Amino acid sequence: MNRSEPLDMATTINMAAFRTGATETHAVAVVGFSQTERIVLGSIFGLSARRNPSFVAYTPKPDRVPDLFLIDADDPRCPDYIRAVTAKSKAPIILVGGSDHGTRHFVLPRPLRHGAALAMFAQAIREKFRPPVAGPLPGPAAKPAAPASPATARPPAKPEAPRPAADPNADRVLVVDDSLAVRKFMEAKLSPYAFQVDFAESGEQAIGFTGERSYTCVFLDVILPGVDGYQVCKLIKGKKSSGKATAVVMLTSKSSPFDKIRGTMAGCDAYLTKPVDEDRLLEVISKFIPASTPEAVAL
């Protein structure tokens, strides 16, 4: 496909075809966190498995050490966790919360957001930054360390790793919207993930696609030329399939309770309000990708 040309009336894009090279996978040790946040982290890891570099929850094994540590910065035991990690590992540390505890480790603010978390994971692996602290670790109330001198500043970021090769068995996603801007946005945000993506502009085209192919997820505009999104959703959900059921996410410029009731009655699984927020998009699609809840690593 010539990427300078607009999307055709019905376009199929193999997002995985833009990927080359071997997948780079890193194990992340999760230290602390509530069960609820570990569930969120599990969905982030599940989504990350489709990217390069990808990140998986670390499981203790004799021949494997963590490549990255994720520590709950708001846990009162955080300084002890940092001491324990730095005593036995040189892997980078990301602190999740509102403080770096005077260490100058990477800090990822709450609430956990899929896009921000994946970007921070990749940055930490690229830069492998470790604070130049030789003495004892400051406590939670300690003053932040002085800015790094040129000799201790973070090294320049390295180019991103090559993306993994195409996977013929990749999950397939359908985006149905008569707006070129929306289709281009969805193309850009889905491109880092190994999906086979189809695009359609009308309800009739969407029905044709879903009659020929199985989809993990369909992003479906409510207002379409001809058959509207609610009718298309009903048809998709009414089809009997021996495989995994298709998730339908309605795209709407409205967020009234009545619209959501109509969507629920049609069988949709989630709503996204336009303009679509990238983090909300990643959060929604991660719900329909296999994930597991990481266990907290004992130090």
PASEBA-1860 file (N, C-alpha, C; in nm, 3 decimals):
! residues 299
1> MNRSEPLD> 0.084/-0.120/0.000/0.000/0.000/0.000/0.087/0.124/0.000 ~ 0.057/0.224/-0.086/0.125/0.353/-0.084/0.069/0.434/0.031 ~ 0.149/0.457/0.134/0.098/0.519/0.257/0.069/0.667/0.238 ~ 0.105/0.725/0.124/0.070/0.864/0.097/-0.070/0.876/0.039 ~ -0.128/0.763/-0.003/-0.261/0.763/-0.060/-0.365/0.744/0.049 ~ -0.486/0.800/0.032/-0.592/0.778/0.131/-0.636/0.633/0.131 ~ -0.697/0.593/0.242/-0.747/0.457/0.251/-0.862/0.439/0.152 ~ -0.867/0.326/0.086/-0.974/0.298/-0.008/-1.103/0.271/0.066
9> MATTINMA> -1.210/0.251/-0.012/-1.341/0.225/0.048/-1.336/0.106/0.142 ~ -1.263/0.005/0.111/-1.248/-0.111/0.199/-1.103/-0.156/0.188 ~ -1.028/-0.133/0.293/-0.884/-0.156/0.289/-0.843/-0.258/0.393 ~ -0.756/-0.350/0.353/-0.699/-0.445/0.446/-0.551/-0.412/0.464 ~ -0.509/-0.398/0.588/-0.369/-0.369/0.616/-0.316/-0.474/0.713 ~ -0.209/-0.537/0.674/-0.140/-0.629/0.763/-0.038/-0.549/0.841 ~ -0.074/-0.508/0.963/0.015/-0.426/1.043/0.144/-0.501/1.074 ~ 0.135/-0.632/1.082/0.255/-0.710/1.113/0.356/-0.705/1.000
17> AFRTGATE> 0.310/-0.670/0.880/0.402/-0.667/0.767/0.503/-0.554/0.778 ~ 0.474/-0.456/0.864/0.567/-0.346/0.882/0.677/-0.381/0.980 ~ 0.677/-0.503/1.033/0.774/-0.543/1.134/0.883/-0.629/1.072 ~ 1.006/-0.608/1.117/1.118/-0.689/1.068/1.206/-0.726/1.185 ~ 1.277/-0.836/1.170/1.373/-0.874/1.274/1.309/-0.955/1.384 ~ 1.395/-1.000/1.477/1.350/-1.084/1.587/1.290/-0.999/1.699 ~ 1.198/-1.060/1.772/1.136/-0.991/1.884/1.231/-0.985/2.002 ~ 1.236/-0.868/2.065/1.319/-0.847/2.184/1.226/-0.850/2.305
25> THAVAVVG> 1.246/-0.948/2.393/1.157/-0.967/2.507/1.232/-0.945/2.638 ~ 1.170/-0.871/2.730/1.232/-0.840/2.858/1.139/-0.882/2.972 ~ 1.199/-0.941/3.077/1.123/-0.986/3.193/1.119/-0.873/3.298 ~ 0.999/-0.843/3.346/0.979/-0.734/3.441/0.935/-0.791/3.576 ~ 1.014/-0.766/3.681/0.979/-0.810/3.816/0.888/-0.706/3.879 ~ 0.772/-0.749/3.926/0.674/-0.660/3.988/0.688/-0.672/4.140 ~ 0.720/-0.560/4.204/0.746/-0.560/4.349/0.642/-0.473/4.418 ~ 0.558/-0.535/4.501/0.450/-0.462/4.568/0.326/-0.460/4.480
33> FSQTERIV> 0.245/-0.356/4.496/0.121/-0.332/4.420/0.004/-0.415/4.474 ~ -0.113/-0.356/4.461/-0.237/-0.424/4.499/-0.275/-0.525/4.392 ~ -0.366/-0.615/4.427/-0.414/-0.713/4.330/-0.478/-0.644/4.211 ~ -0.551/-0.535/4.236/-0.617/-0.461/4.128/-0.515/-0.406/4.030 ~ -0.406/-0.347/4.081/-0.305/-0.292/3.991/-0.227/-0.401/3.920 ~ -0.212/-0.516/3.984/-0.143/-0.625/3.914/-0.228/-0.677/3.799 ~ -0.360/-0.668/3.812/-0.448/-0.705/3.700/-0.427/-0.608/3.584 ~ -0.419/-0.479/3.616/-0.393/-0.378/3.513/-0.258/-0.404/3.447
41> LGSIFGLS> -0.157/-0.434/3.529/-0.024/-0.464/3.474/-0.029/-0.587/3.385 ~ -0.109/-0.685/3.423/-0.124/-0.804/3.340/-0.177/-0.770/3.202 ~ -0.274/-0.677/3.195/-0.328/-0.637/3.064/-0.225/-0.558/2.986 ~ -0.142/-0.480/3.056/-0.035/-0.406/2.987/0.067/-0.503/2.929 ~ 0.105/-0.605/3.007/0.199/-0.706/2.956/0.138/-0.781/2.837 ~ 0.007/-0.813/2.846/-0.059/-0.883/2.737/-0.055/-0.803/2.608 ~ -0.080/-0.672/2.619/-0.074/-0.585/2.501/0.069/-0.572/2.451 ~ 0.164/-0.564/2.546/0.304/-0.547/2.509/0.360/-0.666/2.434
49> ARRNPSFV> 0.300/-0.783/2.453/0.349/-0.903/2.384/0.338/-0.888/2.233 ~ 0.259/-0.791/2.187/0.239/-0.769/2.045/0.336/-0.666/1.989 ~ 0.423/-0.610/2.076/0.515/-0.505/2.033/0.660/-0.555/2.032 ~ 0.749/-0.469/1.986/0.892/-0.495/1.999/0.959/-0.364/2.037 ~ 1.023/-0.356/2.155/1.042/-0.467/2.248/0.912/-0.504/2.320 ~ 0.903/-0.630/2.361/0.789/-0.676/2.438/0.832/-0.701/2.583 ~ 0.734/-0.701/2.673/0.763/-0.716/2.815/0.671/-0.821/2.875 ~ 0.728/-0.908/2.956/0.652/-1.014/3.022/0.678/-1.008/3.171
57> AYTPKPDR> 0.582/-1.055/3.249/0.602/-1.060/3.394/0.709/-1.164/3.427 ~ 0.801/-1.126/3.513/0.912/-1.213/3.551/0.863/-1.324/3.642 ~ 0.903/-1.446/3.611/0.878/-1.563/3.695/1.013/-1.617/3.740 ~ 1.037/-1.626/3.870/1.170/-1.672/3.917/1.210/-1.807/3.858 ~ 1.326/-1.811/3.796/1.383/-1.934/3.741/1.534/-1.933/3.767 ~ 1.593/-2.050/3.782/1.737/-2.055/3.811/1.823/-1.988/3.704 ~ 1.778/-1.993/3.578/1.860/-1.941/3.469/1.810/-1.806/3.416 ~ 1.724/-1.738/3.491/1.668/-1.612/3.443/1.668/-1.507/3.554
65> VPDLFLID> 1.712/-1.387/3.520/1.707/-1.274/3.613/1.623/-1.165/3.549 ~ 1.562/-1.076/3.629/1.480/-0.969/3.570/1.564/-0.871/3.489 ~ 1.504/-0.822/3.381/1.568/-0.718/3.301/1.525/-0.579/3.348 ~ 1.419/-0.575/3.427/1.363/-0.448/3.471/1.282/-0.473/3.599 ~ 1.289/-0.378/3.692/1.211/-0.388/3.816/1.107/-0.277/3.818 ~ 0.985/-0.315/3.855/0.874/-0.221/3.870/0.835/-0.223/4.017 ~ 0.854/-0.111/4.087/0.836/-0.105/4.232/0.729/-0.002/4.267 ~ 0.640/-0.037/4.360/0.536/0.054/4.407/0.600/0.162/4.493
73> ADDPRCPD> 0.610/0.284/4.439/0.678/0.393/4.510/0.599/0.443/4.629 ~ 0.467/0.416/4.633/0.384/0.464/4.743/0.372/0.364/4.857 ~ 0.435/0.249/4.841/0.439/0.149/4.948/0.540/0.195/5.053 ~ 0.504/0.196/5.183/0.599/0.238/5.287/0.729/0.159/5.285 ~ 0.726/0.038/5.229/0.847/-0.045/5.225/0.933/-0.018/5.101 ~ 0.894/0.081/5.020/0.965/0.107/4.894/1.115/0.127/4.913 ~ 1.161/0.211/5.008/1.307/0.226/5.025/1.378/0.093/5.052 ~ 1.313/0.006/5.130/1.373/-0.125/5.157/1.377/-0.209/5.029
81> YIRAVTAK> 1.271/-0.200/4.949/1.269/-0.273/4.823/1.384/-0.227/4.732 ~ 1.402/-0.095/4.725/1.508/-0.042/4.638/1.645/-0.090/4.685 ~ 1.667/-0.085/4.816/1.795/-0.133/4.871/1.818/-0.279/4.833 ~ 1.712/-0.362/4.848/1.726/-0.505/4.820/1.756/-0.529/4.673 ~ 1.691/-0.454/4.585/1.713/-0.472/4.441/1.852/-0.427/4.402 ~ 1.891/-0.307/4.446/2.022/-0.254/4.405/2.138/-0.334/4.462 ~ 2.112/-0.407/4.571/2.220/-0.487/4.630/2.254/-0.610/4.546 ~ 2.160/-0.653/4.463/2.185/-0.778/4.391/2.162/-0.768/4.240
89> SKAPIILV> 2.125/-0.650/4.190/2.097/-0.640/4.047/2.136/-0.503/3.994 ~ 2.174/-0.500/3.868/2.203/-0.374/3.800/2.096/-0.339/3.697 ~ 1.985/-0.411/3.703/1.875/-0.384/3.610/1.811/-0.250/3.645 ~ 1.760/-0.178/3.546/1.694/-0.050/3.573/1.569/-0.067/3.658 ~ 1.532/0.039/3.729/1.417/0.038/3.819/1.321/0.149/3.776 ~ 1.192/0.114/3.772/1.086/0.214/3.752/1.003/0.218/3.880 ~ 0.988/0.336/3.937/0.906/0.355/4.056/0.770/0.408/4.012 ~ 0.664/0.340/4.055/0.529/0.379/4.015/0.465/0.455/4.130
97> GGSDHGTR> 0.437/0.582/4.108/0.378/0.663/4.214/0.422/0.808/4.202 ~ 0.426/0.876/4.317/0.451/1.019/4.315/0.589/1.062/4.358 ~ 0.682/0.970/4.385/0.814/1.009/4.436/0.921/0.914/4.386 ~ 1.042/0.970/4.366/1.156/0.885/4.333/1.239/0.853/4.457 ~ 1.190/0.899/4.574/1.257/0.872/4.702/1.404/0.919/4.701 ~ 1.427/1.026/4.627/1.560/1.084/4.623/1.662/1.003/4.547 ~ 1.619/0.909/4.466/1.713/0.817/4.400/1.739/0.853/4.254 ~ 1.648/0.929/4.191/1.657/0.961/4.049/1.636/0.839/3.959
105> HFVLPRPL> 1.565/0.738/4.010/1.520/0.629/3.924/1.408/0.682/3.835 ~ 1.372/0.606/3.733/1.259/0.641/3.649/1.133/0.642/3.735 ~ 1.042/0.737/3.707/0.916/0.746/3.782/0.800/0.743/3.683 ~ 0.705/0.654/3.708/0.584/0.641/3.628/0.466/0.680/3.716 ~ 0.398/0.791/3.687/0.290/0.836/3.775/0.166/0.747/3.768 ~ 0.089/0.749/3.874/-0.041/0.684/3.875/-0.145/0.781/3.822 ~ -0.259/0.732/3.768/-0.294/0.591/3.750/-0.215/0.528/3.635 ~ -0.204/0.395/3.639/-0.132/0.323/3.534/-0.207/0.335/3.402
113> RHGAALAM> -0.136/0.381/3.300/-0.193/0.395/3.166/-0.110/0.312/3.069 ~ -0.178/0.242/2.982/-0.110/0.146/2.894/-0.003/0.211/2.808 ~ -0.037/0.318/2.739/0.059/0.381/2.650/0.179/0.437/2.723 ~ 0.153/0.508/2.834/0.263/0.567/2.912/0.351/0.459/2.973 ~ 0.291/0.351/3.021/0.369/0.243/3.082/0.460/0.176/2.980 ~ 0.407/0.144/2.862/0.489/0.079/2.760/0.603/0.168/2.713 ~ 0.574/0.298/2.701/0.680/0.393/2.661/0.789/0.400/2.767 ~ 0.750/0.400/2.895/0.849/0.406/3.004/0.930/0.278/3.012
121> FAQAIREK> 0.865/0.163/2.993/0.939/0.036/2.994/1.049/0.039/2.887 ~ 1.011/0.081/2.766/1.107/0.084/2.655/1.220/0.182/2.682 ~ 1.185/0.298/2.740/1.288/0.398/2.771/1.387/0.344/2.873 ~ 1.336/0.279/2.977/1.424/0.225/3.081/1.520/0.120/3.025 ~ 1.469/0.035/2.936/1.555/-0.067/2.877/1.660/-0.004/2.785 ~ 1.619/0.097/2.708/1.713/0.163/2.618/1.824/0.234/2.694 ~ 1.787/0.310/2.795/1.883/0.395/2.864/1.957/0.323/2.976 ~ 1.892/0.220/3.033/1.952/0.144/3.143/2.013/0.236/3.248
129> FRPPVAGP> 1.939/0.340/3.280/1.989/0.442/3.373/1.991/0.390/3.516 ~ 2.102/0.412/3.584/2.117/0.381/3.726/2.168/0.505/3.796 ~ 2.108/0.547/3.905/2.152/0.670/3.971/2.292/0.655/4.028 ~ 2.379/0.755/4.011/2.515/0.746/4.062/2.521/0.772/4.211 ~ 2.460/0.683/4.290/2.456/0.698/4.436/2.547/0.593/4.498 ~ 2.649/0.636/4.570/2.742/0.542/4.631/2.708/0.517/4.777 ~ 2.647/0.615/4.842/2.617/0.603/4.984/2.486/0.533/5.011 ~ 2.434/0.537/5.136/2.308/0.472/5.171/2.191/0.540/5.102
137> LPGPAAKP> 2.088/0.462/5.076/1.970/0.513/5.008/1.896/0.612/5.096 ~ 1.860/0.731/5.045/1.781/0.824/5.124/1.645/0.765/5.155 ~ 1.587/0.808/5.267/1.453/0.765/5.305/1.349/0.841/5.226 ~ 1.220/0.812/5.249/1.114/0.876/5.172/1.113/1.028/5.185 ~ 1.158/1.082/5.302/1.151/1.225/5.325/1.276/1.299/5.281 ~ 1.374/1.227/5.228/1.500/1.290/5.192/1.482/1.385/5.075 ~ 1.572/1.484/5.066/1.568/1.580/4.957/1.610/1.511/4.827 ~ 1.553/1.554/4.717/1.594/1.494/4.589/1.742/1.518/4.563
145> AAPASPAT> 1.804/1.425/4.493/1.945/1.438/4.462/1.967/1.555/4.367 ~ 2.089/1.612/4.369/2.122/1.723/4.281/2.118/1.678/4.136 ~ 2.094/1.773/4.044/2.091/1.735/3.902/2.222/1.670/3.861 ~ 2.213/1.576/3.768/2.331/1.504/3.725/2.427/1.596/3.651 ~ 2.555/1.575/3.673/2.657/1.648/3.598/2.667/1.586/3.461 ~ 2.735/1.654/3.367/2.748/1.595/3.232/2.806/1.456/3.234 ~ 2.893/1.426/3.332/2.957/1.295/3.337/2.861/1.186/3.380 ~ 2.754/1.227/3.455/2.660/1.126/3.506/2.523/1.136/3.441
153> ARPPAKPE> 2.510/1.220/3.342/2.380/1.236/3.276/2.343/1.108/3.202 ~ 2.215/1.092/3.176/2.170/0.973/3.105/2.228/0.971/2.964 ~ 2.264/0.855/2.916/2.317/0.846/2.780/2.207/0.873/2.679 ~ 2.241/0.916/2.557/2.137/0.940/2.456/2.062/0.812/2.423 ~ 1.935/0.830/2.393/1.850/0.713/2.362/1.900/0.644/2.236 ~ 1.894/0.512/2.238/1.933/0.433/2.122/1.814/0.417/2.029 ~ 1.839/0.390/1.902/1.727/0.367/1.811/1.641/0.250/1.857 ~ 1.512/0.256/1.827/1.421/0.149/1.867/1.460/0.018/1.799
161> APRPAADP> 1.432/-0.092/1.871/1.463/-0.224/1.816/1.375/-0.252/1.696 ~ 1.422/-0.338/1.603/1.338/-0.372/1.488/1.212/-0.443/1.532 ~ 1.106/-0.425/1.459/0.980/-0.488/1.492/0.978/-0.632/1.445 ~ 0.902/-0.719/1.515/0.901/-0.860/1.480/0.840/-0.887/1.343 ~ 0.876/-1.001/1.287/0.828/-1.037/1.154/0.678/-1.062/1.155 ~ 0.620/-1.061/1.038/0.476/-1.079/1.026/0.432/-1.215/1.077 ~ 0.317/-1.215/1.140/0.260/-1.338/1.195/0.131/-1.367/1.119 ~ 0.128/-1.472/1.038/0.008/-1.500/0.960/-0.111/-1.534/1.047
169> NADRVLVV> -0.089/-1.570/1.173/-0.198/-1.606/1.263/-0.235/-1.490/1.356 ~ -0.193/-1.369/1.322/-0.220/-1.253/1.408/-0.370/-1.230/1.420 ~ -0.412/-1.176/1.534/-0.552/-1.141/1.554/-0.594/-1.039/1.450 ~ -0.718/-1.048/1.406/-0.769/-0.957/1.304/-0.867/-0.858/1.368 ~ -0.852/-0.733/1.329/-0.935/-0.624/1.381/-1.001/-0.553/1.264 ~ -1.126/-0.513/1.282/-1.198/-0.438/1.180/-1.232/-0.299/1.235 ~ -1.200/-0.196/1.156/-1.235/-0.057/1.191/-1.337/-0.010/1.088 ~ -1.455/0.029/1.136/-1.563/0.072/1.048/-1.599/0.217/1.080
177> DDSLAVRK> -1.564/0.309/0.990/-1.593/0.451/1.012/-1.587/0.522/0.877 ~ -1.682/0.611/0.851/-1.681/0.682/0.723/-1.590/0.804/0.725 ~ -1.523/0.830/0.836/-1.430/0.942/0.846/-1.288/0.896/0.817 ~ -1.223/0.956/0.717/-1.085/0.922/0.685/-0.993/0.956/0.803 ~ -1.020/1.067/0.871/-0.936/1.107/0.985/-0.938/1.002/1.094 ~ -1.055/0.945/1.122/-1.067/0.842/1.225/-0.994/0.716/1.181 ~ -1.010/0.678/1.054/-0.943/0.557/1.006/-0.792/0.573/1.010 ~ -0.743/0.691/0.973/-0.600/0.717/0.979/-0.549/0.715/1.124
185> FMEAKLSP> -0.626/0.770/1.214/-0.588/0.768/1.356/-0.578/0.625/1.406 ~ -0.679/0.544/1.376/-0.679/0.405/1.421/-0.565/0.328/1.357 ~ -0.534/0.356/1.230/-0.422/0.291/1.164/-0.291/0.322/1.238 ~ -0.272/0.451/1.271/-0.149/0.492/1.338/-0.135/0.429/1.477 ~ -0.245/0.420/1.551/-0.237/0.370/1.688/-0.230/0.218/1.695 ~ -0.282/0.149/1.593/-0.277/0.003/1.591/-0.150/-0.050/1.525 ~ -0.080/0.036/1.451/0.035/-0.011/1.373/0.148/-0.071/1.456 ~ 0.173/-0.027/1.582/0.281/-0.092/1.657/0.247/-0.234/1.704
193> YAFQVDFA> 0.123/-0.276/1.686/0.079/-0.405/1.738/0.051/-0.500/1.621 ~ 0.079/-0.627/1.641/0.075/-0.724/1.531/-0.067/-0.769/1.499 ~ -0.150/-0.676/1.454/-0.286/-0.710/1.414/-0.296/-0.712/1.261 ~ -0.383/-0.796/1.210/-0.430/-0.783/1.072/-0.549/-0.687/1.081 ~ -0.545/-0.575/1.012/-0.649/-0.473/1.027/-0.720/-0.449/0.895 ~ -0.853/-0.457/0.899/-0.937/-0.423/0.784/-1.006/-0.289/0.813 ~ -1.029/-0.211/0.708/-1.099/-0.084/0.721/-1.220/-0.085/0.628 ~ -1.332/-0.034/0.677/-1.452/-0.021/0.595/-1.519/0.112/0.626
201> ESGEQAIG> -1.598/0.161/0.529/-1.661/0.292/0.543/-1.811/0.287/0.563 ~ -1.872/0.171/0.549/-2.018/0.162/0.560/-2.057/0.036/0.633 ~ -2.182/0.035/0.679/-2.233/-0.083/0.746/-2.238/-0.203/0.656 ~ -2.273/-0.181/0.528/-2.280/-0.291/0.433/-2.143/-0.356/0.413 ~ -2.038/-0.274/0.402/-1.903/-0.327/0.388/-1.862/-0.404/0.513 ~ -1.899/-0.352/0.629/-1.866/-0.421/0.754/-1.933/-0.557/0.761 ~ -2.059/-0.563/0.719/-2.131/-0.691/0.719/-2.063/-0.789/0.625 ~ -2.019/-0.738/0.510/-1.949/-0.825/0.415/-1.820/-0.881/0.474
209> FTGERSYT> -1.742/-0.796/0.540/-1.617/-0.840/0.601/-1.644/-0.946/0.709 ~ -1.739/-0.918/0.798/-1.763/-1.010/0.910/-1.825/-1.141/0.865 ~ -1.886/-1.141/0.744/-1.938/-1.265/0.690/-1.829/-1.354/0.632 ~ -1.714/-1.293/0.599/-1.605/-1.368/0.536/-1.493/-1.403/0.633 ~ -1.475/-1.323/0.739/-1.359/-1.339/0.826/-1.400/-1.333/0.973 ~ -1.312/-1.390/1.057/-1.333/-1.385/1.202/-1.247/-1.272/1.260 ~ -1.304/-1.197/1.352/-1.235/-1.083/1.411/-1.227/-1.096/1.563 ~ -1.113/-1.055/1.616/-1.101/-1.045/1.761/-1.182/-0.927/1.811
217> CVFLDVIL> -1.178/-0.816/1.735/-1.245/-0.694/1.779/-1.289/-0.615/1.657 ~ -1.407/-0.553/1.668/-1.458/-0.463/1.566/-1.482/-0.327/1.630 ~ -1.417/-0.223/1.576/-1.442/-0.086/1.618/-1.544/-0.028/1.520 ~ -1.660/0.010/1.572/-1.776/0.033/1.486/-1.838/0.170/1.514 ~ -1.834/0.257/1.413/-1.898/0.388/1.425/-2.048/0.371/1.437 ~ -2.110/0.453/1.519/-2.255/0.444/1.539/-2.330/0.493/1.415 ~ -2.288/0.610/1.363/-2.358/0.670/1.250/-2.282/0.638/1.121 ~ -2.342/0.556/1.038/-2.280/0.512/0.913/-2.376/0.532/0.796
225> PGVDGYQV> -2.324/0.546/0.676/-2.413/0.549/0.559/-2.486/0.415/0.547 ~ -2.615/0.420/0.521/-2.690/0.295/0.507/-2.721/0.232/0.642 ~ -2.680/0.108/0.659/-2.704/0.035/0.785/-2.623/0.099/0.897 ~ -2.689/0.137/1.008/-2.615/0.205/1.115/-2.539/0.104/1.202 ~ -2.455/0.159/1.291/-2.369/0.075/1.374/-2.443/-0.019/1.466 ~ -2.557/0.024/1.519/-2.633/-0.061/1.609/-2.683/-0.186/1.537 ~ -2.731/-0.169/1.413/-2.778/-0.284/1.336/-2.663/-0.379/1.301 ~ -2.549/-0.320/1.264/-2.432/-0.403/1.233/-2.390/-0.482/1.357
233> CKLIKGKK> -2.391/-0.415/1.473/-2.353/-0.482/1.598/-2.445/-0.600/1.626 ~ -2.575/-0.580/1.608/-2.670/-0.689/1.631/-2.641/-0.808/1.539 ~ -2.611/-0.780/1.412/-2.582/-0.887/1.318/-2.455/-0.962/1.356 ~ -2.351/-0.888/1.398/-2.226/-0.952/1.438/-2.248/-1.041/1.559 ~ -2.318/-0.987/1.658/-2.340/-1.062/1.782/-2.439/-1.177/1.763 ~ -2.522/-1.168/1.659/-2.621/-1.273/1.635/-2.565/-1.392/1.560 ~ -2.445/-1.379/1.507/-2.385/-1.491/1.433/-2.333/-1.596/1.528 ~ -2.360/-1.720/1.496/-2.309/-1.831/1.576/-2.171/-1.868/1.525
241> SSGKATAV> -2.079/-1.884/1.617/-1.941/-1.917/1.579/-1.886/-2.020/1.675 ~ -1.812/-2.115/1.621/-1.751/-2.217/1.705/-1.623/-2.166/1.769 ~ -1.572/-2.052/1.717/-1.448/-1.996/1.772/-1.476/-1.891/1.877 ~ -1.375/-1.805/1.900/-1.386/-1.699/1.998/-1.485/-1.593/1.950 ~ -1.571/-1.546/2.041/-1.670/-1.444/2.005/-1.600/-1.313/1.970 ~ -1.659/-1.239/1.877/-1.604/-1.110/1.836/-1.648/-1.002/1.934 ~ -1.552/-0.922/1.982/-1.584/-0.808/2.067/-1.619/-0.690/1.978 ~ -1.722/-0.615/2.015/-1.762/-0.496/1.938/-1.748/-0.373/2.027
249> VMLTSKSS> -1.672/-0.275/1.978/-1.652/-0.149/2.049/-1.715/-0.039/1.964 ~ -1.816/0.027/2.019/-1.885/0.132/1.946/-1.806/0.262/1.952 ~ -1.790/0.328/1.837/-1.727/0.460/1.829/-1.837/0.563/1.813 ~ -1.842/0.661/1.902/-1.949/0.759/1.898/-1.900/0.896/1.938 ~ -1.962/0.998/1.880/-1.931/1.135/1.921/-2.023/1.177/2.035 ~ -2.113/1.090/2.072/-2.206/1.118/2.182/-2.174/1.026/2.300 ~ -2.208/1.070/2.418/-2.185/0.985/2.536/-2.306/0.986/2.628 ~ -2.425/1.001/2.568/-2.546/1.007/2.650/-2.582/0.868/2.701
257> PFDKIRGT> -2.649/0.859/2.816/-2.693/0.728/2.867/-2.780/0.653/2.768 ~ -2.862/0.726/2.690/-2.950/0.659/2.594/-2.869/0.586/2.487 ~ -2.762/0.651/2.439/-2.678/0.588/2.337/-2.613/0.462/2.392 ~ -2.569/0.468/2.517/-2.505/0.351/2.577/-2.605/0.238/2.599 ~ -2.728/0.275/2.632/-2.832/0.174/2.648/-2.859/0.105/2.515 ~ -2.867/0.185/2.409/-2.888/0.127/2.275/-2.773/0.033/2.238 ~ -2.651/0.076/2.269/-2.535/-0.008/2.240/-2.538/-0.137/2.318 ~ -2.575/-0.127/2.445/-2.583/-0.246/2.530/-2.689/-0.342/2.478
265> MAGCDAYL> -2.803/-0.287/2.436/-2.910/-0.370/2.382/-2.868/-0.438/2.251 ~ -2.782/-0.369/2.176/-2.733/-0.427/2.050/-2.626/-0.532/2.076 ~ -2.571/-0.533/2.198/-2.473/-0.635/2.235/-2.328/-0.589/2.235 ~ -2.304/-0.456/2.227/-2.165/-0.410/2.221/-2.094/-0.435/2.354 ~ -1.963/-0.445/2.348/-1.882/-0.477/2.466/-1.821/-0.355/2.532 ~ -1.806/-0.246/2.458/-1.746/-0.124/2.515/-1.780/-0.007/2.425 ~ -1.760/0.113/2.480/-1.783/0.237/2.408/-1.655/0.319/2.406 ~ -1.625/0.384/2.296/-1.518/0.484/2.288/-1.578/0.611/2.229
273> TKPVDEDR> -1.557/0.721/2.300/-1.609/0.849/2.253/-1.505/0.918/2.165 ~ -1.548/0.970/2.052/-1.458/1.041/1.960/-1.450/1.189/2.001 ~ -1.333/1.251/1.988/-1.207/1.195/1.941/-1.153/1.090/2.038 ~ -1.104/0.980/1.985/-1.062/0.866/2.066/-0.933/0.898/2.139 ~ -0.931/0.871/2.270/-0.811/0.887/2.351/-0.722/0.764/2.334 ~ -0.592/0.784/2.306/-0.503/0.673/2.277/-0.495/0.574/2.394 ~ -0.478/0.625/2.517/-0.467/0.535/2.631/-0.595/0.456/2.652 ~ -0.709/0.522/2.632/-0.837/0.453/2.647/-0.852/0.345/2.539
281> LLEVISKF> -0.806/0.374/2.417/-0.808/0.275/2.308/-0.727/0.153/2.346 ~ -0.604/0.174/2.396/-0.518/0.061/2.432/-0.577/-0.017/2.550 ~ -0.635/0.056/2.644/-0.697/-0.011/2.759/-0.812/-0.101/2.714 ~ -0.894/-0.050/2.623/-1.009/-0.128/2.577/-0.965/-0.250/2.498 ~ -0.873/-0.230/2.402/-0.835/-0.344/2.317/-0.759/-0.450/2.397 ~ -0.688/-0.408/2.503/-0.615/-0.505/2.584/-0.708/-0.601/2.656 ~ -0.834/-0.561/2.675/-0.931/-0.648/2.742/-0.963/-0.772/2.659 ~ -0.939/-0.764/2.530/-0.975/-0.874/2.441/-0.853/-0.952/2.393
289> IPASTPEA> -0.740/-0.930/2.460/-0.614/-1.000/2.430/-0.578/-1.083/2.552 ~ -0.533/-1.206/2.535/-0.497/-1.290/2.651/-0.396/-1.220/2.742 ~ -0.420/-1.228/2.872/-0.331/-1.167/2.972/-0.335/-1.249/3.099 ~ -0.236/-1.232/3.183/-0.233/-1.299/3.312/-0.188/-1.199/3.418 ~ -0.227/-1.224/3.542/-0.194/-1.132/3.650/-0.057/-1.166/3.707 ~ 0.039/-1.073/3.700/0.173/-1.104/3.754/0.172/-1.113/3.907 ~ 0.249/-1.205/3.959/0.265/-1.217/4.103/0.373/-1.121/4.151 ~ 0.354/-1.067/4.271/0.457/-0.980/4.328/0.580/-1.064/4.362
297> VAL> 0.697/-1.012/4.326/0.823/-1.083/4.350/0.868/-1.058/4.493 ~ 0.899/-1.165/4.565/0.950/-1.153/4.702/1.098/-1.120/4.698 ~ 1.139/-1.021/4.779/1.280/-0.981/4.782/1.346/-1.029/4.911
END
